[in-house]
């Protein structure tokens, strides 16, 4: 699916835009597609890594049209996640700001 999106949107530019944000250590901003798969990532070390967020409550709430905050544990680290659905090319993606702590 990422290959299809890359043909429609220039995901490289989208990634660079997120990676230019001045986020504190450990904080990430990601866009997740409607299937819970990460599309772009502000973390340069993780941007090429396939990740699924389908099991997170923040994804489930976001895909149902809600925005808000949720505390989640990912790989043993607790994160405060601020999430919001966005419409991109008639598809719902979820924007997540993930802050450790």
C-alpha positions in Angstrom: 0.0 0.0 0.0 2.9 2.4 0.8 4.0 2.0 -2.9 0.6 3.2 -4.1 0.7 6.2 -1.8 4.2 7.0 -2.8 3.0 7.2 -6.5 0.2 9.6 -5.5 2.0 11.6 -2.8 5.7 12.2 -2.6 6.2 10.5 0.8 9.9 11.4 0.8 9.0 15.1 0.9 6.3 14.3 3.5 8.9 12.5 5.6 11.4 15.4 5.3 8.7 17.8 6.3 8.1 15.9 9.5 11.8 15.3 10.1 12.4 19.1 10.0 10.2 19.6 13.1 12.1 20.5 16.2 10.8 17.8 18.5 12.3 16.9 21.9 14.2 13.7 22.4 12.1 10.6 22.1 9.1 12.5 20.7 7.8 11.4 17.4 5.1 12.5 15.0 3.8 9.9 12.6 1.0 9.5 10.1 -0.8 6.2 10.1 -3.0 4.9 7.3 -6.5 3.5 7.8 -5.1 0.0 8.3 -2.8 1.1 11.2 0.4 1.1 9.1 2.9 3.9 9.6 3.2 6.0 6.4 5.7 8.7 7.5 7.7 9.3 10.6 9.6 12.3 12.1 12.2 9.9 13.5 14.9 9.5 10.9 16.1 6.3 12.4 12.7 4.7 12.2 11.2 6.3 9.1 12.1 3.2 6.9 11.0 0.7 9.5 7.6 -0.9 8.9 5.4 -0.4 12.0 1.8 -1.2 12.8 -0.2 0.8 15.3 -3.5 -1.0 14.7 -3.7 -2.3 18.3 -3.3 1.1 20.0 -6.4 2.7 21.5 -5.3 6.0 20.0 -5.4 4.5 16.5 -8.8 3.0 17.2 -10.2 6.2 18.5 -8.7 8.2 15.7 -10.0 5.9 13.0 -13.5 6.2 14.5 -13.3 10.0 13.9 -12.3 11.1 17.4 -9.3 13.2 18.4 -7.8 13.4 21.9 -5.0 12.0 24.1 -4.3 8.5 25.3 -1.5 6.9 27.4 -0.1 3.8 25.8 2.8 1.4 26.4 4.8 0.6 23.3 7.8 -1.8 23.5 7.9 -1.2 27.3 7.9 2.6 27.1 5.0 4.7 28.3 3.9 7.4 25.8 1.3 10.2 25.9 -0.2 10.1 22.4 -2.1 13.0 21.0 -4.1 11.9 17.9 -6.4 13.3 15.3 -7.9 11.9 12.1 -7.2 13.7 8.8 -8.6 13.2 5.4 -6.0 12.7 2.7 -7.1 11.8 -0.8 -10.5 10.6 0.4 -8.9 8.3 3.0 -8.7 8.7 6.7 -5.2 8.8 8.2 -4.3 9.4 11.8 -1.7 11.9 12.9 -0.1 10.9 16.2 2.3 12.9 18.4 4.0 10.5 20.7 5.7 11.8 23.8 7.6 9.5 26.2 6.9 9.7 29.9 
